[in-house]
Structure formats: C-alpha cells, structure tokens
Amino acid sequence: MSDPWYVLSGIAVSAGVTWALRAAPFAMLAPLRHSALMAHIGERMPVGMMVILAVYTLRDTDPVVAASVGPAVLALAITIGLHLWRGSMTLSIFAGTAAYVLVTSVIAA
C-alpha cells in the first residue's frame, strides 16, 4: 500500500491543477472585456458562423445533380430569409437545418 500522505499530496496536486485550468479562462477574459478587438469579433462572429455553416453544408453538393442542389438551395433560402425577416441566428439555423434534413430524407426515401 502507498503512504496516505503520498496519496493525499497526489490528490491535492491534481485538484490544484484542475482548479487552475478551470480558472485560467476567466482570468484571461477579464482584461479582454474592454478590448476593441473583442468588440469587433463579437459583431462579426455571427455572420462568420453563418458563412462557415453554409460552406460546410454545401461542400458535398454536386451542382449538376438536381437532387443534391434542390435541398441545399431550399435550406439556404429558408435560412437567409428567416435571418433577414426575424434577425434570429438560432431560429434561422435550426429552421434551415430542419428543412435540409427533411427534404433530403424525403428525396432519399
């Protein structure tokens, strides 16, 4: 058996490292709260996420096959339309994704 102090010191070191790793992001976030760069990223990130999701969705789309282009164009139109109409990124992403999955499932069936 191991010495109890050895085991307790191992637990204490593990707990200290875990606590430090969980506290570090909050400690680094404090000086960035008033940063002009973070404000700029906060304004531009929603559009960037929408572009990344659109490119990710359309990456396997074959522009020659109508069964591939149709669901993608419909979902993209729904996503853009809802985002322009309601201004809710969450609603537009979920609705566009649901439309894409629904239409591709109907075509595949």
N, CA, C and O of each residue as an XYZ file, in Angstrom:
436
protein
N       0.831     -1.187      0.000
C       0.000      0.000      0.000
C       0.871      1.244      0.000
O       1.986      1.249      0.522
N       0.342      2.281     -0.589
C       1.048      3.552     -0.634
C       0.850      4.312      0.667
O      -0.111      4.094      1.406
N       1.773      5.192      0.915
C       1.689      6.037      2.086
C       0.498      6.991      1.935
O       0.333      7.585      0.870
N      -0.337      7.154      2.969
C      -1.512      8.027      2.846
C      -1.145      9.477      2.490
O      -1.883     10.135      1.757
N      -0.022      9.974      2.998
C       0.388     11.337      2.676
C       0.747     11.475      1.199
O       0.512     12.516      0.585
N       1.309     10.429      0.651
C       1.656     10.429     -0.770
C       0.382     10.507     -1.616
O       0.318     11.270     -2.580
N      -0.619      9.721     -1.255
C      -1.888      9.718     -1.975
C      -2.590     11.072     -1.823
O      -3.103     11.619     -2.798
N      -2.612     11.608     -0.601
C      -3.248     12.904     -0.374
C      -2.542     14.036     -1.123
O      -3.191     14.943     -1.643
N      -1.212     13.975     -1.174
C      -0.491     15.015     -1.916
C      -0.780     14.894     -3.418
O      -0.883     15.911     -4.104
N      -0.910     13.688     -3.930
C      -1.276     13.492     -5.329
C      -2.654     14.048     -5.622
O      -2.863     14.688     -6.652
N      -3.595     13.808     -4.723
C      -4.947     14.343     -4.878
C      -4.931     15.867     -4.810
O      -5.623     16.532     -5.581
N      -4.138     16.423     -3.884
C      -4.055     17.883     -3.748
C      -3.457     18.518     -5.006
O      -3.944     19.547     -5.474
N      -2.404     17.906     -5.554
C      -1.798     18.438     -6.775
C      -2.792     18.351     -7.935
O      -2.917     19.304     -8.704
N      -3.492     17.237     -8.074
C      -4.485     17.083     -9.138
C      -5.605     18.106     -8.993
O      -6.044     18.696     -9.980
N      -6.062     18.312     -7.777
C      -7.126     19.292     -7.536
C      -6.634     20.697     -7.850
O      -7.379     21.490     -8.426
N      -5.414     21.022     -7.490
C      -4.854     22.346     -7.779
C      -4.714     22.599     -9.264
O      -5.052     23.681     -9.743
N      -4.221     21.618     -9.999
C      -4.074     21.761    -11.442
C      -5.452     21.894    -12.104
O      -5.635     22.726    -12.993
N      -6.408     21.086    -11.678
C      -7.763     21.156    -12.226
C      -8.381     22.524    -11.964
O      -8.968     23.124    -12.864
N      -8.255     23.015    -10.746
C      -8.808     24.322    -10.410
C      -8.147     25.421    -11.242
O      -8.831     26.311    -11.747
N      -6.821     25.363    -11.386
C      -6.097     26.380    -12.152
C      -6.518     26.362    -13.626
O      -6.689     27.416    -14.239
N      -6.683     25.165    -14.188
C      -7.083     25.070    -15.591
C      -8.512     25.569    -15.814
O      -8.828     26.097    -16.880
N      -9.356     25.406    -14.829
C     -10.731     25.906    -14.969
C     -10.834     27.399    -14.701
O     -11.720     28.061    -15.242
N      -9.947     27.936    -13.879
C      -9.979     29.365    -13.555
C      -9.236     30.211    -14.588
O      -9.527     31.398    -14.731
N      -8.285     29.623    -15.305
C      -7.447     30.379    -16.245
C      -8.259     31.124    -17.322
O      -7.973     32.294    -17.576
N      -9.255     30.496    -17.964
C     -10.007     31.259    -18.986
C     -10.709     32.489    -18.421
O     -10.790     33.515    -19.096
N     -11.212     32.403    -17.204
C     -11.881     33.552    -16.599
C     -10.880     34.643    -16.258
O     -11.178     35.831    -16.386
N      -9.701     34.242    -15.826
C      -8.660     35.222    -15.512
C      -8.179     35.926    -16.779
O      -7.877     37.119    -16.749
N      -8.108     35.203    -17.878
C      -7.673     35.817    -19.131
C      -8.785     36.648    -19.773
O      -8.499     37.553    -20.558
N     -10.036     36.358    -19.454
C     -11.160     37.069    -20.053
C     -11.317     38.475    -19.483
O     -11.754     39.381    -20.194
N     -10.972     38.670    -18.223
C     -11.165     39.967    -17.569
C     -10.508     41.123    -18.324
O     -11.180     42.126    -18.563
N      -9.231     41.038    -18.714
C      -8.642     42.174    -19.445
C      -9.212     42.343    -20.859
O      -9.122     43.430    -21.429
N      -9.792     41.292    -21.426
C     -10.303     41.370    -22.793
C     -11.708     41.963    -22.893
O     -12.167     42.279    -23.991
N     -12.379     42.115    -21.781
C     -13.764     42.603    -21.804
C     -13.889     43.980    -22.450
O     -14.887     44.260    -23.114
N     -12.903     44.828    -22.267
C     -12.968     46.188    -22.800
C     -12.090     46.356    -24.032
O     -11.753     47.479    -24.408
N     -11.725     45.261    -24.652
C     -10.853     45.294    -25.821
C     -11.650     45.636    -27.079
O     -12.753     45.128    -27.282
N     -11.086     46.495    -27.913
C     -11.733     46.847    -29.180
C     -11.752     45.638    -30.118
O     -12.694     45.471    -30.893
N     -10.726     44.804    -30.053
C     -10.675     43.606    -30.891
C     -11.809     42.652    -30.545
O     -12.448     42.105    -31.444
N     -12.066     42.446    -29.277
C     -13.151     41.543    -28.868
C     -14.511     42.099    -29.278
O     -15.404     41.336    -29.647
N     -14.675     43.403    -29.218
C     -15.942     44.007    -29.658
C     -16.124     43.790    -31.164
O     -17.225     43.486    -31.623
N     -15.049     43.948    -31.918
C     -15.106     43.736    -33.366
C     -15.440     42.285    -33.691
O     -16.276     42.018    -34.555
N     -14.792     41.349    -33.006
C     -15.061     39.924    -33.225
C     -16.494     39.583    -32.820
O     -17.155     38.795    -33.495
N     -16.974     40.165    -31.733
C     -18.344     39.921    -31.289
C     -19.381     40.389    -32.285
O     -20.450     39.791    -32.406
N     -19.066     41.460    -33.001
C     -20.002     41.957    -34.011
C     -19.968     41.107    -35.277
O     -21.003     40.907    -35.914
N     -18.804     40.612    -35.643
C     -18.633     39.910    -36.911
C     -18.821     38.397    -36.794
O     -19.030     37.737    -37.812
N     -18.755     37.839    -35.618
C     -18.769     36.396    -35.467
C     -20.074     35.734    -35.910
O     -20.012     34.679    -36.541
N     -21.247     36.289    -35.616
C     -22.470     35.618    -36.079
C     -22.505     35.434    -37.599
O     -22.904     34.375    -38.084
N     -22.095     36.447    -38.345
C     -22.071     36.327    -39.799
C     -21.026     35.296    -40.210
O     -21.256     34.509    -41.128
N     -19.896     35.300    -39.544
C     -18.848     34.323    -39.837
C     -19.320     32.901    -39.589
O     -19.018     32.002    -40.374
N     -20.054     32.688    -38.511
C     -20.576     31.353    -38.213
C     -21.584     30.923    -39.272
O     -21.602     29.760    -39.676
N     -22.417     31.848    -39.721
C     -23.385     31.507    -40.763
C     -22.664     31.115    -42.057
O     -23.065     30.162    -42.724
N     -21.610     31.842    -42.410
C     -20.853     31.520    -43.624
C     -20.179     30.161    -43.489
O     -20.197     29.364    -44.426
N     -19.588     29.893    -42.338
C     -18.928     28.604    -42.110
C     -19.941     27.466    -42.212
O     -19.660     26.447    -42.843
N     -21.110     27.625    -41.602
C     -22.139     26.583    -41.678
C     -22.646     26.386    -43.102
O     -22.892     25.256    -43.525
N     -22.802     27.472    -43.834
C     -23.271     27.357    -45.224
C     -22.236     26.636    -46.080
O     -22.588     25.757    -46.866
N     -20.979     26.994    -45.939
C     -19.918     26.336    -46.718
C     -19.815     24.869    -46.327
O     -19.647     24.007    -47.191
N     -19.913     24.579    -45.040
C     -19.846     23.192    -44.570
C     -21.006     22.375    -45.139
O     -20.821     21.222    -45.530
N     -22.180     22.960    -45.186
C     -23.341     22.254    -45.711
C     -23.229     22.031    -47.213
O     -23.595     20.968    -47.715
N     -22.729     23.019    -47.923
C     -22.696     22.955    -49.382
C     -21.440     22.293    -49.940
O     -21.320     22.164    -51.158
N     -20.516     21.874    -49.110
C     -19.239     21.335    -49.596
C     -19.408     20.054    -50.414
O     -18.621     19.821    -51.332
N     -20.388     19.229    -50.120
C     -20.590     17.970    -50.839
C     -21.680     18.070    -51.903
O     -22.058     17.060    -52.496
N     -22.181     19.258    -52.147
C     -23.254     19.444    -53.106
C     -22.692     19.401    -54.521
O     -21.781     20.151    -54.872
N     -23.256     18.509    -55.320
C     -22.866     18.404    -56.725
C     -23.765     19.330    -57.530
O     -24.970     19.089    -57.602
N     -23.219     20.384    -58.139
C     -24.067     21.362    -58.823
C     -24.772     20.826    -60.059
O     -25.647     21.501    -60.601
N     -24.418     19.634    -60.517
C     -25.034     19.061    -61.712
C     -26.283     18.252    -61.360
O     -27.210     18.162    -62.164
N     -26.310     17.663    -60.162
C     -27.406     16.781    -59.748
C     -28.481     17.598    -59.038
O     -28.221     18.226    -58.011
N     -29.693     17.584    -59.596
C     -30.793     18.371    -59.026
C     -31.173     17.895    -57.630
O     -31.563     18.708    -56.792
N     -31.067     16.584    -57.360
C     -31.408     16.057    -56.036
C     -30.418     16.523    -54.982
O     -30.714     16.480    -53.787
N     -29.260     16.963    -55.411
C     -28.257     17.473    -54.485
C     -28.393     18.981    -54.303
O     -28.211     19.497    -53.200
N     -28.711     19.683    -55.381
C     -28.785     21.140    -55.338
C     -30.101     21.617    -54.726
O     -30.113     22.588    -53.970
N     -31.196     20.951    -55.041
C     -32.519     21.379    -54.575
C     -32.625     21.560    -53.070
O     -32.978     22.649    -52.615
N     -32.331     20.526    -52.275
C     -32.428     20.696    -50.824
C     -31.492     21.772    -50.285
O     -31.847     22.510    -49.365
N     -30.303     21.857    -50.858
C     -29.342     22.857    -50.386
C     -29.827     24.271    -50.675
O     -29.726     25.148    -49.817
N     -30.351     24.499    -51.869
C     -30.847     25.831    -52.233
C     -32.070     26.186    -51.393
O     -32.186     27.317    -50.923
N     -32.975     25.247    -51.201
C     -34.156     25.498    -50.384
C     -33.768     25.834    -48.944
O     -34.264     26.806    -48.373
N     -32.887     25.033    -48.364
C     -32.459     25.272    -46.985
C     -31.721     26.595    -46.860
O     -31.908     27.322    -45.884
N     -30.898     26.907    -47.826
C     -30.174     28.174    -47.816
C     -31.136     29.350    -47.933
O     -30.967     30.360    -47.250
N     -32.137     29.227    -48.788
C     -33.131     30.288    -48.938
C     -33.935     30.477    -47.655
O     -34.197     31.608    -47.246
N     -34.324     29.381    -47.025
C     -35.069     29.466    -45.760
C     -34.206     30.113    -44.686
O     -34.672     30.977    -43.943
N     -32.959     29.697    -44.607
C     -32.056     30.245    -43.593
C     -31.851     31.749    -43.792
O     -31.962     32.526    -42.844
N     -31.554     32.148    -45.015
C     -31.317     33.572    -45.291
C     -32.604     34.373    -45.095
O     -32.586     35.449    -44.499
N     -33.716     33.846    -45.597
C     -34.987     34.546    -45.458
C     -35.396     34.744    -44.006
O     -35.791     35.844    -43.616
N     -35.307     33.697    -43.211
C     -35.665     33.820    -41.798
C     -34.712     34.758    -41.063
O     -35.128     35.520    -40.190
N     -33.441     34.696    -41.421
C     -32.484     35.567    -40.738
C     -32.743     37.038    -41.081
O     -32.645     37.902    -40.210
N     -33.068     37.322    -42.329
C     -33.374     38.700    -42.707
C     -34.708     39.166    -42.118
O     -34.856     40.328    -41.739
N     -35.676     38.248    -42.044
C     -37.000     38.598    -41.547
C     -37.016     38.761    -40.035
O     -37.486     39.777    -39.523
N     -36.503     37.760    -39.315
C     -36.590     37.755    -37.858
C     -35.316     38.234    -37.165
O     -35.377     38.706    -36.029
N     -34.184     38.123    -37.816
C     -32.930     38.547    -37.213
C     -32.416     37.602    -36.138
O     -31.529     37.958    -35.363
N     -32.967     36.410    -36.093
C     -32.562     35.432    -35.082
C     -31.691     34.366    -35.726
O     -32.152     33.572    -36.546
N     -30.427     34.367    -35.339
C     -29.495     33.400    -35.896
C     -29.909     31.975    -35.514
O     -29.853     31.066    -36.341
N     -30.318     31.791    -34.276
C     -30.696     30.456    -33.808
C     -31.891     29.920    -34.589
O     -31.869     28.780    -35.054
N     -32.920     30.725    -34.734
C     -34.111     30.301    -35.470
C     -33.773     29.972    -36.918
O     -34.212     28.946    -37.439
N     -33.011     30.819    -37.562
C     -32.707     30.590    -38.977
C     -31.841     29.354    -39.178
O     -32.053     28.603    -40.130
N     -30.871     29.133    -38.301
C     -30.015     27.948    -38.431
C     -30.826     26.674    -38.217
O     -30.729     25.732    -39.003
N     -31.623     26.650    -37.154
C     -32.408     25.443    -36.881
C     -33.443     25.179    -37.973
O     -33.632     24.032    -38.379
N     -34.109     26.217    -38.446
C     -35.122     26.021    -39.480
C     -34.491     25.587    -40.798
O     -35.019     24.701    -41.469
N     -33.382     26.189    -41.176
C     -32.688     25.790    -42.398
C     -32.169     24.370    -42.322
O     -32.261     23.616    -43.290
N     -31.622     24.004    -41.167
C     -31.128     22.637    -40.981
C     -32.278     21.641    -41.037
O     -32.166     20.592    -41.673
N     -33.381     21.967    -40.373
C     -34.544     21.074    -40.389
C     -35.091     20.911    -41.807
O     -35.454     19.806    -42.211
N     -35.148     22.007    -42.561
C     -35.637     21.924    -43.939
C     -34.710     21.060    -44.787
O     -35.176     20.243    -45.582
N     -33.418     21.233    -44.623
C     -32.448     20.449    -45.390
C     -32.574     18.954    -45.079
O     -32.612     18.123    -45.986
N     -32.639     18.628    -43.792
C     -32.752     17.224    -43.389
C     -34.070     16.638    -43.862
O     -34.103     15.503    -44.337
N     -35.148     17.385    -43.742
C     -36.464     16.896    -44.159
C     -36.502     16.637    -45.665
O     -36.961     15.583    -46.105
N     -36.026     17.586    -46.441
C     -36.083     17.435    -47.899
C     -35.145     16.321    -48.365
O     -35.522     15.538    -49.236
N     -33.957     16.230    -47.820
C     -33.049     15.157    -48.217
C     -33.577     13.792    -47.794
O     -33.358     12.796    -48.484
N     -34.272     13.744    -46.664
C     -34.865     12.473    -46.225
C     -36.009     12.058    -47.129
O     -36.162     10.873    -47.427
N     -36.814     13.011    -47.569
C     -37.924     12.709    -48.478
C     -37.392     12.274    -49.826
O     -37.929     11.341    -50.424
N     -36.347     12.925    -50.324
C     -35.774     12.551    -51.609
C     -35.112     11.175    -51.535
O     -35.201     10.389    -52.479
N     -34.452     10.887    -50.418
C     -33.764      9.605    -50.270
C     -34.738      8.451    -50.095
O     -34.409      7.309    -50.415
N     -35.950      8.737    -49.583
C     -36.917      7.671    -49.316
C     -37.579      7.149    -50.564
O     -38.415      6.248    -50.489
